[in-house]
Amino acid sequence: MYIYIFRIRLDDATPDEIENLLKELAVMKTVGKHTNIISLLGCCTRGGEVMLIVEYAKYGNLRDYLRRKRPPGHVLSGSFEQDENDDSYKQDDNDELIQSLSTIDLILFCLQIAAGMEYLHSKKVENEFILLLIFNVFFSSSSVFIVI
C-alpha cells in the first residue's frame, strides 16, 4: 500500500477553520475502512500544523482524471480554463488506462461513489458533511474513493 502525507499549516487559519478541521478529523477517525473510502491511517496535530497520513490515490482526483480521458473533439473539450503550467490535465504517457473511458466505466464510477456515500450514511455521518465530499473523489487503479 502506498501512502500520502498532507501537511496543513494552521498559522493563518481562523479559530473556526481550526475547529472545523478538528471536527473533520474526528469524523475521519470514526468512519473506519471501506473499499470506496480513502482511509485515514494516522494524524498528528503538533507545532502549528496538522499532518495526515492517508491511502494514496494513484490517479489523483476523479474530475481531473475524467478531463484527461476526454476523447479528442469531445463537446466539452477545451470548455474550461486551463493554466498551461498545470500538468494535472495533461495525459501521462505512462498511464496504463490511457484510452478513453466507456459508458460502462462511467456507470461503475457512479456505483462506487454511491457505495461510498451509502457507507458514510450508515455510519451516521452528517448530510452536510457528505455533501462537501462531492469535491473529494479520487481515483486509483480501477476503484473510485471518497476522501473525508
Residue pairs with C-beta under 8 A, 6 or more apart in sequence:
1 55
1 56
2 55
2 56
2 58
3 41
3 53
3 54
3 55
3 56
4 53
4 54
4 55
4 56
4 57
5 51
5 52
5 53
5 54
6 50
6 51
6 52
6 54
7 49
7 50
7 51
8 21
8 49
8 50
8 51
8 52
9 48
9 49
10 18
10 21
10 48
10 49
10 50
11 48
13 21
21 50
22 45
24 129
24 148
25 40
25 43
25 45
25 50
25 52
27 125
27 129
27 148
28 40
28 43
28 148
29 40
29 43
30 123
31 37
31 39
31 40
31 119
31 120
31 123
31 125
31 148
32 39
32 123
33 39
34 115
34 116
34 119
35 112
35 115
35 116
35 143
36 112
36 113
36 115
36 116
36 119
36 143
36 144
36 145
36 146
37 116
37 119
37 120
37 145
37 146
37 147
37 148
38 54
38 55
38 57
38 138
38 145
38 146
38 147
38 148
39 54
39 55
40 52
40 53
40 54
40 148
41 53
41 54
41 55
42 52
42 53
43 50
43 51
43 52
43 53
44 50
44 51
54 147
55 140
55 145
56 140
57 138
57 139
57 140
57 145
57 147
58 139
58 140
58 141
59 65
59 95
59 97
59 138
59 139
59 140
59 141
60 88
60 138
60 139
61 136
61 137
61 138
61 139
62 109
62 137
62 138
62 139
62 144
63 137
64 88
64 89
65 139
66 101
67 80
67 89
68 89
68 90
68 91
68 92
68 95
69 97
69 100
69 101
70 76
70 77
70 100
71 77
71 100
82 89
91 98
92 98
109 139
109 144
112 143
112 144
113 137
113 144
113 146
116 144
116 145
116 146
117 130
117 133
117 146
120 130
120 133
120 146
120 148
121 127
121 130
125 148
129 148
133 146
133 147
133 148
136 146
136 147
136 148
137 144
137 145
137 146
137 147
138 144
138 145
138 146
138 147
139 145
